[in-house]
Structure formats: structure tokens, C-alpha cells
């Protein structure tokens, strides 16, 4: 099997411990490569490399315009390698080539966008109320940033963090998921090709406790950006808080996808399918709670189940496959467990509800697309993030009831509204507590649009102009033009 080393200070580095661990192909259920098992020693080396790069003239003395040019060059190189990167991600995380190929073709846009934004972040001259004083602000990089990415969309979610971090002038250490490290290590080669100086971009692989936590708690780290589950995010937040580090968190969701009786039913059925069965439900924005107005509940469910039954499962490398395997074995077992929890709590299984043992599913970790009806919003299946192709259908009466149910969870990442009524299309999104609301569509993202959560779905925003602010700090400069210094014992 391939042996994958870490990337530190422009070099490929074996782990200090000499240990490696297996990474698996979810379709076959078999290991295909060995990944370096990083430790505190490796984390220390990476942070020191990033910290040294901060003051190296090769990075510190270049202009924002030059940084932007490097990022745009990285976008060009990523675009040329998009197909290869997409296939590598499918091999490592089992998501569809149709999905991952689209992501790797689209992710260069983040490098183009933030490359263009790099020299557009301006300070300001303040109309200060003090005489004989010139006062202005500067926006400066934070320093060393640790970027921790998940296993479901490694390179796309890396781009959301890396592009603004580099555009702002920071240096970074990336800690990818231990389940999907290969594509990030391959991407390091593209960063090097784009001309970024040594130490600006580093990758430490391994497990959270052994490699991730030493990065989060390192005293030279100024910022931690994390995407993952809510429990892990809370742990990262607590550890980072001890060092008063800046933190951005993109965490879990239990997103409501609300179907009103005045919707285009065929489109809403497709939107419900997209919300939960695309990406095998392994997405933080999954519309895992389907709220259906009672007046159309039964008719809608009939159409939904009929459509869902046509989903083609199998090899994620085939373009016509629609539902692939679960990425990790622990996640596979977790999803199956939640199916049993739903039954025990009284939900009715209309579709799926267990392992997928079809011949086309090979030896991998497949579960059947599953729909539960008769779900009460207080049930665990409606309150806890499953992160799989498991849909909970919940009836509602009217607008107020829909909003009440939608907001009655600890999460607030995303939501969907399906309606033909312009009043509802405007009013309901204003009442829902989530960072993103889609109306008559679902799962749309863009480098232009800010993304992030309310409540326990996270802190901060990624993408859009706001994102670069997450990686900068403001300095105020006071310049006295007075010919004589006033009383030194009195505040000016």
C-alpha cells in the first residue's frame, strides 16, 4: 500500500513515532494506503515552521496583491488537477464521483475570489475628535492558523478556510480527518507548485487527541478553524479558550425542510430527496427533518417514497450511482443504531431501515435510504444529528406551527422552505433561526455567500467578504502632529 507522509516546512516528513495507520476505501471496506500517525512532536515542528514563515521576508514582505496572485495561481493549478483530486477523494471517502468531481471543479473559485479580495481589505482614516492628531486603522493577519477539516468534503471545506486565511497573510497548519487525509496531502503538492514559501502551508495527519489537540493548544497558534461534530467542536472551543485564541466553528445541524401545501409538489419532492439522500446524508446541512403540512402529508409521502425507491446504489466511481457508501465504519454503525432508536421510540419506517445488502454494494458500508413517518419532534431521531440517509417526517398545521417545530432544536445551520406564496417566501426565512435558508431549492453554496450557524451549529462565517475578517485583526494607529506635548499626567 501507498505510505503517505506529512508535509511540514516544504518537506515530506515521516512521523516522529515512525507509526502509520490504515485508511480505507468505503466501497470495498478495505485499506488502500498507510497514513503518518502524527504526534505532539510533529505538531510542534509544524507550528514552528508556520511561525518562522510569518516573519520570513519571502512571505512577510510581499504585498497583498502578490498574495492574491499566488492564490489565483493555486486556483489555476487546482482546476487542472480537479478530475484527479475528485477521484482520490471518492477512493478515500466513498462519496459519489458526480458530487466530489463537482466539488473539486468548483473549489478553485474560492482561491480566485479570495485572491481578488486580498488587496481590497482597507483600513480607514478616522475623523478623530482630538486636535493635532492623525488616526487610522490597519487590518493585519492573526498569525499561525490551525485548520481542522472533516471527512465528508475534505478539499472543499479546506478551501473555505485556507483561501481567506492565506489572503489575509496568515500561515497555516492543516489537520485533516484521520479518515480522509490523502487528498489534503496531495493538495500540498499544488500549493508548493503555486510558489508559496516553505512553512506557509503545513499538513499534520493523525488522530485528534494525538495530533489535533497539541495544535489547538499550542501557544504560538493564534486561530483555530474547525468543521465537524458538535461535541468535538465544543471540545476544541474549550481547549482553544484557555489560550484566548480566536475560534470559528462550523458544526452539526438538524435542518428543517418545510413543505407548505401551496408548493410545487414535484419540485419539493426533489428538494426533499436532495436534502437527505444526496451525499448519503453525510452533510451538516442535510434536511433531515421534513416538515410537511398536514393537508398534503399523505399525498406528499406517497410521491416521496415512490421517488426514493428509484435511487441507484453502488460504486461511487460510476457516474449513474446516486447513493454511495457511508464513509467510515463507526459512522455506519451509528446510523444503523439510530434506525433502531427511531423504531423503539415509535416512528414508522416507510422505506429502508437497515443495511443495504444489494450485490451492487460490494463489500462496503452501505445503508438503505430510510424514511420514518409518525415522528414527533421530541424523539431522538428528530433532535440528534444522524449524519446519514435517514429522514424524519413531521406533520405541521400552519405557519406558526412550522416555525415552532423548525426552531425547536439546539442546532441552527440551515433550513429549506417550499412554497408558491411570496409572503411565506419572505416571512418564514425571517422567523427561522438558522444561518442559511433556502427557498424552493436546497444545498446551494457559493464562494460569494456567507455560511455558518446559529445556536450550537457554530461560530463565525465562511465564504463571502465576511470570511476574510475571521482571519484578520484591527490595529489603530495614533499619530500626533502637535508641536508641544500636553500635560503628561492627563489622558488625552
MARSEBA-818209 format. One line per field, with one value per residue (C-alpha): z negated, x negated, y negated; residue in one letter; residue number from 1. Coordinates in pm, 1 decimal. Each point is the difference from the previous one (the first is absolute). Layout:
c3 <- (Z  ...)
c1 <- (X  ...)
c2 <- (Y  ...)
r <- (a  ...)
k <- (NUM  ...)
//
This chain:
c3 <- (0.0  50.8  -301.1  -47.6  -198.5  -146.9  167.8  -227.6  96.5  366.3  -66.7  -15.1  -356.7  -155.8  -340.6  -299.2  -143.4  321.9  -17.9  280.6  8.6  268.8  203.1  154.1  326.1  -118.9  311.2  -51.2  -375.8  44.1  -75.1  296.0  -155.7  -317.3  -152.5  -234.8  -362.1  -120.5  -362.0  -218.3  134.1  358.1  -99.0  -165.6  310.5  224.4  -218.4  -27.8  378.2  45.2  -262.4  165.7  337.0  -145.7  -33.4  299.7  256.6  269.8  -152.3  -243.6  247.7  303.3  74.3  -28.0  377.3  27.0  -246.7  213.0  311.2  -175.9  -100.0  352.6  127.3  -253.3  135.6  353.2  -112.2  -199.3  303.9  215.7  -260.2  -86.5  155.9  -165.6  -338.2  27.4  64.1  -291.1  -232.4  117.0  -70.7  -351.1  -108.8  225.0  111.9  357.9  279.6  127.4  -333.5  -72.4  361.6  -11.9  -324.5  123.0  321.1  -198.6  -286.7  210.4  -11.7  -370.6  87.3  283.3  -216.3  -301.3  228.1  136.0  -346.5  -150.8  91.9  -43.5  -381.0  -99.3  -322.8  -55.0  -109.9  -303.3  -39.3  -348.3  -256.5  -127.0  135.5  157.4  49.0  303.7  -74.8  228.2  -10.2  155.7  56.2  -73.1  3.4  -322.4  33.1  0.7  73.3  -57.9  246.8  -102.5  275.8  4.3  205.2  208.0  235.5  -81.3  275.5  37.5  -371.7  -7.0  272.2  -210.6  -270.4  186.3  265.7  -242.1  -246.2  263.7  159.8  -337.7  -26.9  -261.9  2.9  -60.4  -136.5  135.1  -198.0  227.8  -128.3  -71.5  227.4  307.7  0.4  348.9  206.2  -235.5  23.9  377.5  -6.4  -180.1  322.9  179.8  -265.5  48.7  377.9  -36.8  -160.5  -362.3  -218.9  -226.2  -328.6  117.5  52.7  -213.9  -46.3  -313.7  21.5  -278.0  -273.7  -189.1  -344.2  125.2  275.8  -1.3  -365.5  -14.6  296.5  -162.5  -328.4  138.9  -139.3  339.8  168.3  31.8  160.8  31.8  273.9  -40.9  192.9  -155.0  -256.6  -282.1  -281.1  160.9  76.3  -362.8  -108.0  247.1  -122.9  -364.2  73.5  217.4  -255.2  -253.5  230.6  90.5  365.6  263.8  104.2  282.0  -10.0  265.7  -181.9  29.4  111.8  -21.2  280.0  65.4  360.5  -8.8  258.5  18.7  174.3  263.0  128.1  333.7  -131.2  259.4  -62.2  -376.9  21.7  185.5  -259.4  -282.7  174.3  62.1  -359.4  -154.3  248.8  199.9  -136.5  -186.3  -253.0  -117.1  -3.9  -281.3  200.2  56.4  -5.9  -240.8  -142.7  268.0  -123.6  217.6  -30.1  -114.2  285.5  252.7  -234.3  131.3  368.2  -36.0  -181.5  270.8  265.5  -214.5  -73.2  363.9  116.3  -270.3  99.9  339.2  -151.8  152.5  -251.0  71.6  103.7  -67.2  290.5  247.1  129.7  -22.6  -366.1  -221.1  -350.5  -105.8  -316.2  -343.3  -32.8  -322.9  -181.5  -331.6  183.4  172.5  -335.5  -146.8  278.6  -43.8  -373.7  55.4  221.1  -293.1  -236.1  231.8  3.4  -377.7  -37.9  216.1  343.7  299.1  263.3  349.6  191.0  -69.4  -365.1  5.8  177.6  378.8  109.5  373.4  228.1  145.1  -346.2  -5.5  -337.2  -121.9  -265.9  158.7  -167.6  171.0  58.6  -287.4  -65.2  -337.2  -36.6  -313.0  -150.7  -294.0  -16.2  -356.3  117.4  8.2  375.8  39.7  -250.3  53.4  308.0  171.7  289.3  237.0  248.5  -266.9  37.3  -277.5  127.3  -236.9  76.6  -81.1  10.9  99.0  27.5  -374.1  -64.0  273.9  -141.1  -354.3  98.0  225.3  -280.3  -271.0  19.9  -134.5  353.5  253.4  303.4  295.3  100.5  304.4  86.0  288.5  89.0  287.9  -228.0  18.2  -351.5  -144.2  211.2  -168.8  -347.1  -97.4  57.3  -230.6  -279.2  29.6  -217.1  240.9  180.3  344.7  131.2  346.3  161.3  273.6  24.2  -227.6  -45.8  200.0  -106.1  147.1  -71.5  -4.4  -265.1  -373.3  -164.4  -367.9  -280.5  -276.0  -347.7  -36.1  373.4  -43.6  -12.3  276.0  375.4  296.6  362.4  114.0  -93.8  -370.5  -3.7  38.1  -311.5  -197.5  76.1  -68.4  -294.2  -9.9  -117.7  -75.8  58.0  -165.0  139.3  -183.1  212.0  -300.0  -37.3  -378.5  -219.7  -241.0  -371.0  -25.1  -313.4  179.4  257.2  333.8)
c1 <- (0.0  -99.9  -166.3  100.2  -228.7  76.2  -86.5  -193.4  -211.3  3.4  -120.7  159.8  -54.8  36.0  175.0  -230.8  144.3  -59.1  361.3  259.2  367.2  230.2  244.4  293.3  192.9  364.9  129.2  -216.3  -40.2  -372.1  -308.8  -180.8  -271.8  -199.3  10.8  -257.5  113.2  -92.7  -71.2  -76.4  -357.1  124.3  252.3  -276.3  -216.5  284.3  96.9  -360.4  -34.5  315.9  -112.4  -339.7  165.5  200.3  -314.2  -185.4  -29.2  105.4  349.8  1.0  -130.6  212.7  297.0  363.7  16.5  -278.8  177.2  310.1  -194.3  -131.1  352.8  130.1  -290.2  94.9  354.4  -128.2  -209.0  289.0  227.2  -247.9  -10.2  371.3  85.2  -291.1  75.7  366.5  -81.3  -241.9  267.2  250.2  -254.8  -52.5  349.0  236.2  214.6  121.5  -235.8  284.8  -3.8  -372.2  -88.3  230.6  -158.4  -358.3  94.4  172.0  -247.1  -250.2  258.0  -80.0  -365.6  94.7  248.0  -226.1  -297.5  190.9  109.2  -350.4  -83.9  353.3  8.5  -56.7  -63.5  147.1  -95.3  209.0  158.5  -145.6  123.1  -350.6  -182.7  -344.0  48.2  3.5  165.7  49.9  63.2  -183.9  120.4  -272.8  -29.5  57.6  -304.9  -8.9  342.5  92.1  258.7  176.5  209.2  254.0  25.5  307.7  -133.6  -370.3  -126.5  312.3  16.6  -375.5  41.4  260.5  -265.0  -329.2  84.0  96.6  -275.4  -273.5  161.8  -23.0  -371.3  9.5  -190.6  181.5  -22.8  271.3  116.7  226.7  227.3  -182.9  252.9  -72.5  -350.4  -112.8  148.6  -130.9  -350.4  31.1  119.9  -323.5  -183.0  217.6  -66.4  -371.5  36.2  185.4  -312.4  98.6  -311.3  -100.4  186.2  301.4  202.1  -52.7  195.2  -6.7  194.5  118.2  258.3  164.1  -137.6  -353.2  -44.6  299.3  6.0  -370.3  65.7  306.4  -177.9  -336.5  -89.4  -117.5  332.8  219.8  313.0  177.4  256.6  188.9  268.4  148.5  244.0  142.1  -163.9  -342.8  54.1  84.8  -317.0  -210.2  165.3  -79.5  -362.6  -53.8  167.1  -272.5  -245.3  248.7  -26.4  242.0  230.3  244.3  215.0  222.3  180.8  302.0  353.3  348.6  137.0  374.0  116.5  351.1  260.7  304.2  320.3  -35.8  -334.6  -81.4  24.8  -223.1  -276.3  39.0  -31.3  -328.8  -107.4  74.7  -199.6  -290.4  8.0  -50.5  -108.6  -255.9  -350.1  153.4  126.0  -356.3  18.8  50.9  271.3  206.2  372.0  50.2  328.7  269.7  286.8  307.9  325.1  268.8  238.2  -241.4  -187.2  119.5  -11.1  -347.0  -133.8  133.2  -185.0  -312.1  -25.0  68.7  -279.8  -245.8  44.1  -156.0  -333.0  -285.9  -256.2  -344.7  -352.5  -56.5  -245.8  286.4  167.9  352.1  -27.6  221.3  -62.4  -344.5  -143.0  -39.6  -352.9  -108.7  86.9  74.4  241.4  161.0  65.9  128.5  256.6  128.6  30.0  208.3  237.4  68.4  38.8  264.6  198.2  -21.0  132.7  302.0  -89.0  131.8  -252.5  141.9  -319.0  -334.9  -86.2  -312.5  -311.6  -11.3  -97.2  50.5  -259.5  -96.4  -105.1  -312.8  -161.4  33.8  196.8  340.0  332.2  335.7  150.6  247.0  321.4  175.9  350.1  203.4  -297.4  51.1  -251.6  -90.4  -128.3  -375.1  14.0  130.3  -231.9  -339.1  -219.8  -12.2  -224.2  136.9  284.6  271.2  301.5  248.5  340.4  190.7  347.7  94.6  320.8  -79.0  -279.7  -38.4  -10.1  -263.6  -224.8  40.7  -102.3  -281.2  -159.1  49.3  -351.1  -338.8  -135.6  44.7  -217.2  237.2  364.4  222.8  337.6  216.5  288.7  166.0  109.4  -223.4  99.2  -112.7  -315.8  -101.4  152.2  -86.3  -378.7  6.3  149.2  -221.2  -311.7  -263.2  -300.6  127.0  355.7  69.4  334.5  114.9  -350.1  -244.5  -375.7  -110.5  -334.8  -227.1  -332.4  195.4  256.3  -84.4  54.2  25.2  234.8  219.3  16.4  -206.2  -69.4  -305.4  -175.0  -116.9  54.1  -177.8  10.9  94.6  -173.6  71.8  -222.9  -329.8  81.9  -8.0  -373.6  -97.4  -35.1  36.6  -274.3  61.7  -293.2  -11.8  -242.9  -38.6  -73.6  -18.0  -313.9  13.0  99.1  283.7  25.6  -143.2  207.1  336.0  149.5  30.4)
c2 <- (0.0  -363.0  -164.3  -364.2  -231.6  -341.5  -330.9  -235.4  -302.9  97.5  354.6  343.3  114.2  344.3  2.9  -38.7  321.7  191.7  119.4  7.3  96.4  137.7  -207.9  188.3  -3.3  -11.4  177.9  306.5  -26.7  67.7  -212.5  -153.5  -219.4  -62.6  -350.1  -154.6  6.7  -345.7  -88.3  -301.2  2.9  -33.3  -267.1  -200.8  22.8  -116.6  -295.6  -113.2  18.7  -207.2  -250.3  -42.4  -51.9  -288.8  -212.3  138.8  -281.4  246.8  -19.2  -290.7  -258.4  80.4  -221.7  95.8  -18.0  255.6  229.1  -28.8  96.0  312.6  98.2  -44.9  209.6  267.9  -12.9  59.0  297.3  145.0  -32.4  194.6  277.9  0.4  335.5  178.7  -155.9  94.4  365.4  2.6  -134.8  264.3  271.7  -136.4  -108.7  196.5  -292.1  -7.8  -99.8  -217.2  -186.3  -8.0  -73.3  -300.2  -116.1  24.5  -183.1  -275.0  -47.8  -204.3  -279.1  -56.6  -57.4  -235.3  -190.6  -47.1  -57.1  -296.8  -109.8  9.5  -360.4  -137.2  9.3  -358.8  -182.6  -344.1  -349.0  -92.4  -344.5  -8.9  -252.2  -81.2  -308.6  33.9  374.9  227.7  337.7  296.1  376.1  293.4  354.7  253.5  381.0  189.7  225.1  380.3  149.8  364.5  129.2  322.7  157.9  286.8  317.2  -75.2  -272.0  -39.8  -230.3  -212.0  -74.2  -57.0  -264.3  -181.1  -47.4  -3.2  -259.0  -282.1  96.5  -36.0  -304.0  -174.2  83.9  276.7  327.2  327.4  352.1  229.7  299.7  210.1  274.9  322.7  170.4  -215.3  -144.0  99.6  -283.2  -269.8  143.1  7.4  -361.7  -96.2  76.1  -254.9  -265.7  56.3  -21.5  -330.7  -150.4  -46.9  -26.0  287.0  10.9  -199.6  320.5  311.0  323.8  214.7  326.7  226.1  23.5  -282.5  70.9  70.7  -259.7  -233.8  -97.5  -98.2  -230.1  -158.4  -63.8  -110.6  -345.3  -128.3  74.2  -309.3  146.8  333.9  65.8  327.0  184.4  313.0  132.3  -208.3  197.2  -17.7  -368.1  -75.3  180.5  -201.6  -321.1  78.0  86.7  -307.7  -227.9  74.6  -173.8  -278.0  100.6  -114.8  283.8  64.6  312.9  152.8  277.9  225.8  -52.7  145.0  -206.8  -37.2  28.2  -149.7  101.4  -230.1  103.5  -272.7  131.0  157.2  355.1  164.2  -254.3  31.8  378.7  -44.3  -255.2  241.9  274.2  -238.1  -114.1  342.9  266.7  -200.2  64.3  298.0  -252.5  -61.8  -375.0  -248.0  -176.8  317.1  -71.1  287.5  -129.7  -20.0  -214.9  59.7  -193.9  240.3  -82.0  157.4  234.3  336.4  -93.5  -146.0  306.2  231.1  -199.2  -24.9  372.3  88.1  -231.9  111.5  364.7  -77.8  -110.5  199.0  124.8  137.5  -89.9  -371.9  -16.1  62.9  -314.5  142.2  104.6  -217.9  135.6  117.6  154.0  -152.2  -137.4  168.4  320.1  -178.3  -230.9  298.5  163.9  -326.4  -40.1  355.9  -61.1  -313.2  197.5  232.8  -296.3  -147.2  324.8  32.0  -355.3  82.1  -136.2  195.5  107.5  -57.8  73.1  165.9  23.3  215.5  121.6  -4.9  347.5  -34.3  161.6  -338.4  -120.4  216.2  54.5  -357.1  -184.8  -57.6  -80.3  -22.9  -346.0  -16.8  -191.6  -6.5  -144.8  -61.5  -180.8  -232.8  -282.9  104.7  339.4  55.5  64.6  -357.7  -166.8  165.8  -14.5  340.0  -105.0  258.6  62.8  8.1  -230.6  -85.4  -117.2  -228.8  -142.0  -360.2  -203.6  -358.8  -257.5  -51.1  373.0  48.7  -273.0  129.5  353.4  -124.4  -201.3  263.2  150.9  -103.4  -40.4  -279.5  61.1  14.4  36.5  25.8  -150.6  121.9  -229.4  -179.4  -284.8  -308.8  -107.5  331.8  -5.2  -326.0  31.9  357.0  -38.2  -303.0  211.1  306.9  3.3  129.7  -141.6  100.8  23.9  137.1  -78.6  240.4  149.1  183.5  59.8  -304.5  -151.6  -267.6  -166.7  -328.3  101.1  2.7  338.8  88.2  89.0  -129.6  155.0  319.8  15.7  -216.9  -334.4  -230.8  9.2  155.5  -122.4  -348.2  -322.6  54.2  309.2  -184.0  -202.5  326.3  17.6  -362.6  -234.5  -377.2  -231.6  -368.3  -239.2  -343.5  -259.5  -331.5  -305.0  -233.8  -212.5  29.8  295.5  -91.3  87.0  356.6  75.5  -34.5  236.2  -169.5)
r <- (x  x  x  x  x  x  x  x  x  x  x  x  x  x  x  x  x  x  x  x  x  x  x  x  x  x  x  x  x  x  x  x  x  x  x  x  x  x  x  x  x  x  x  x  x  x  x  x  x  x  x  x  x  x  x  x  x  x  x  x  x  x  x  x  x  x  x  x  x  x  x  x  x  x  x  x  x  x  x  x  x  x  x  x  x  x  x  x  x  x  x  x  x  x  x  x  x  x  x  x  x  x  x  x  x  x  x  x  x  x  x  x  x  x  x  x  x  x  x  x  x  x  x  x  x  x  x  x  x  x  x  x  x  x  x  x  x  x  x  x  x  x  x  x  x  x  x  x  x  x  x  x  x  x  x  x  x  x  x  x  x  x  x  x  x  x  x  x  x  x  x  x  x  x  x  x  x  x  x  x  x  x  x  x  x  x  x  x  x  x  x  x  x  x  x  x  x  x  x  x  x  x  x  x  x  x  x  x  x  x  x  x  x  x  x  x  x  x  x  x  x  x  x  x  x  x  x  x  x  x  x  x  x  x  x  x  x  x  x  x  x  x  x  x  x  x  x  x  x  x  x  x  x  x  x  x  x  x  x  x  x  x  x  x  x  x  x  x  x  x  x  x  x  x  x  x  x  x  x  x  x  x  x  x  x  x  x  x  x  x  x  x  x  x  x  x  x  x  x  x  x  x  x  x  x  x  x  x  x  x  x  x  x  x  x  x  x  x  x  x  x  x  x  x  x  x  x  x  x  x  x  x  x  x  x  x  x  x  x  x  x  x  x  x  x  x  x  x  x  x  x  x  x  x  x  x  x  x  x  x  x  x  x  x  x  x  x  x  x  x  x  x  x  x  x  x  x  x  x  x  x  x  x  x  x  x  x  x  x  x  x  x  x  x  x  x  x  x  x  x  x  x  x  x  x  x  x  x  x  x  x  x  x  x  x  x  x  x  x  x  x  x  x  x  x  x  x  x  x  x  x  x  x  x  x  x  x  x  x  x  x  x  x  x  x  x  x  x  x  x  x  x  x  x  x  x  x  x  x  x  x  x  x  x  x  x  x  x  x  x  x  x  x  x  x  x  x  x  x  x  x  x  x  x  x  x  x  x  x  x  x  x)
k <- (1  2  3  4  5  6  7  8  9  10  11  12  13  14  15  16  17  18  19  20  21  22  23  24  25  26  27  28  29  30  31  32  33  34  35  36  37  38  39  40  41  42  43  44  45  46  47  48  49  50  51  52  53  54  55  56  57  58  59  60  61  62  63  64  65  66  67  68  69  70  71  72  73  74  75  76  77  78  79  80  81  82  83  84  85  86  87  88  89  90  91  92  93  94  95  96  97  98  99  100  101  102  103  104  105  106  107  108  109  110  111  112  113  114  115  116  117  118  119  120  121  122  123  124  125  126  127  128  129  130  131  132  133  134  135  136  137  138  139  140  141  142  143  144  145  146  147  148  149  150  151  152  153  154  155  156  157  158  159  160  161  162  163  164  165  166  167  168  169  170  171  172  173  174  175  176  177  178  179  180  181  182  183  184  185  186  187  188  189  190  191  192  193  194  195  196  197  198  199  200  201  202  203  204  205  206  207  208  209  210  211  212  213  214  215  216  217  218  219  220  221  222  223  224  225  226  227  228  229  230  231  232  233  234  235  236  237  238  239  240  241  242  243  244  245  246  247  248  249  250  251  252  253  254  255  256  257  258  259  260  261  262  263  264  265  266  267  268  269  270  271  272  273  274  275  276  277  278  279  280  281  282  283  284  285  286  287  288  289  290  291  292  293  294  295  296  297  298  299  300  301  302  303  304  305  306  307  308  309  310  311  312  313  314  315  316  317  318  319  320  321  322  323  324  325  326  327  328  329  330  331  332  333  334  335  336  337  338  339  340  341  342  343  344  345  346  347  348  349  350  351  352  353  354  355  356  357  358  359  360  361  362  363  364  365  366  367  368  369  370  371  372  373  374  375  376  377  378  379  380  381  382  383  384  385  386  387  388  389  390  391  392  393  394  395  396  397  398  399  400  401  402  403  404  405  406  407  408  409  410  411  412  413  414  415  416  417  418  419  420  421  422  423  424  425  426  427  428  429  430  431  432  433  434  435  436  437  438  439  440  441  442  443  444  445  446  447  448  449  450  451  452  453  454  455  456  457  458  459  460  461  462  463  464  465  466  467  468  469  470  471  472  473  474  475  476  477  478  479  480  481  482  483  484  485  486  487  488  489  490  491  492)
//
